[in-house]
């Protein structure tokens, strides 16, 4: 029997274990992907800590998967062996519940999550439902495609649904794994782009990414600084700190929108009176396979790329440590 390498979580909060497993066979309406790259995401901690409801161990994490279709299950018509594809957080939907019938697949009541509901991309191969893959465009390398399937689609999707129009002022709070892509997307979409982060050393990076203005939140009140620029029509909050996110809210224009994509477990404090002007607070999920395809096509067209650090699969523990310790600049990617 042919074997593959896989990095699995065997026990909660224990180090990853590199094991050999039989190469899985795709069942009906499933495809097998030969993994070329898989990003390491903060949400992989849900598996590492066994903190996501219903997660079962052992489990192979990884939901920023890029590779090549290598085998087809019975009944698959959408894909061919050799197709370049990626798989993100959204790993499948039922197609029959009310959200699915309305086309809102990421709100499926039976949604499958790559690397949580089934084994993910920290391996040489994985099997996914045929609705899960997104086609990778020519010219986009697998190592770059991986992070675009999570951090990329999250920021791109949020911005394109924010209501902002070309020429509007969009502020991106945070210049980490999400934010460094958010700045690039905002600038390429034609927004007047303001980057918000701590410290003067981030100003050069913000300019390189395309920001028209930079606000050092350690030296300036972010809301006041945004108001000096005329206010932000949209603030894309990417850094997972409720306090930092809340401090930007006063920088919105009347009827401006705070779009939250940075996951923080803390309560977000917003003055209720300030909402009477028409300001709003929204969140946005990552997206479906179609959203991931849109994200990658836009990135390929406009030259947007994630800043990544590459690691071989057998160094998954080191890659995870750099990610979870906020030392990676800015996404860690495993290569098989």
CORBELHU-V241791 format. One record per residue. RES is the residue in one small letter. SS is DSSP state (alpha for helix, beta for strand, coil for the rest). Layout:
RES SS
RES SS
This chain:
x coil
x coil
x beta
x beta
x beta
x beta
x beta
x beta
x beta
x coil
x coil
x coil
x coil
x coil
x coil
x coil
x beta
x beta
x beta
x beta
x beta
x beta
x coil
x coil
x coil
x coil
x coil
x coil
x coil
x beta
x beta
x beta
x beta
x beta
x beta
x beta
x beta
x beta
x beta
x beta
x coil
x alpha
x alpha
x alpha
x alpha
x alpha
x alpha
x alpha
x coil
x coil
x coil
x coil
x coil
x coil
x coil
x coil
x coil
x coil
x beta
x coil
x coil
x coil
x coil
x coil
x beta
x beta
x beta
x beta
x beta
x beta
x beta
x beta
x coil
x coil
x coil
x coil
x coil
x coil
x coil
x coil
x coil
x coil
x coil
x beta
x beta
x beta
x beta
x coil
x coil
x beta
x beta
x beta
x coil
x coil
x coil
x coil
x coil
x alpha
x alpha
x alpha
x alpha
x coil
x coil
x coil
x alpha
x alpha
x alpha
x coil
x coil
x coil
x coil
x beta
x beta
x beta
x coil
x coil
x coil
x beta
x coil
x coil
x coil
x coil
x beta
x coil
x beta
x beta
x beta
x beta
x beta
x coil
x coil
x coil
x coil
x beta
x beta
x coil
x coil
x coil
x coil
x coil
x coil
x alpha
x alpha
x alpha
x alpha
x alpha
x alpha
x alpha
x alpha
x alpha
x alpha
x alpha
x alpha
x alpha
x alpha
x alpha
x alpha
x alpha
x alpha
x alpha
x coil
x coil
x coil
x coil
x coil
x coil
x coil
x coil
x beta
x beta
x beta
x beta
x beta
x coil
x coil
x coil
x coil
x coil
x alpha
x alpha
x alpha
x alpha
x alpha
x alpha
x alpha
x alpha
x alpha
x alpha
x coil
x coil
x coil
x beta
x beta
x beta
x beta
x beta
x beta
x coil
x coil
x coil
x coil
x alpha
x alpha
x alpha
x alpha
x alpha
x alpha
x alpha
x alpha
x coil
x coil
x coil
x beta
x beta
x beta
x beta
x coil
x coil
x coil
x coil
x coil
x alpha
x alpha
x alpha
x alpha
x alpha
x alpha
x alpha
x coil
x coil
x coil
x beta
x beta
x beta
x beta
x beta
x beta
x coil
x coil
x coil
x coil
x alpha
x alpha
x alpha
x alpha
x alpha
x coil
x coil
x alpha
x alpha
x alpha
x beta
x beta
x beta
x beta
x beta
x beta
x beta
x beta
x beta
x coil
x coil
x coil
x coil
x coil
x coil
x coil
x coil
x coil
x coil
x coil
x alpha
x alpha
x alpha
x alpha
x alpha
x alpha
x coil
x coil
x beta
x beta
x beta
x beta
x coil
x coil
x coil
x coil
x coil
x alpha
x alpha
x alpha
x alpha
x alpha
x alpha
x alpha
x alpha
x alpha
x alpha
x alpha
x alpha
x alpha
x alpha
x coil
x coil
x coil
x coil
x coil
x beta
x beta
x beta
x beta
x beta
x alpha
x alpha
x alpha
x alpha
x alpha
x alpha
x alpha
x alpha
x alpha
x alpha
x alpha
x alpha
x coil
x coil
x coil
x coil
x coil
x coil
x beta
x beta
x beta
x beta
x beta
x coil
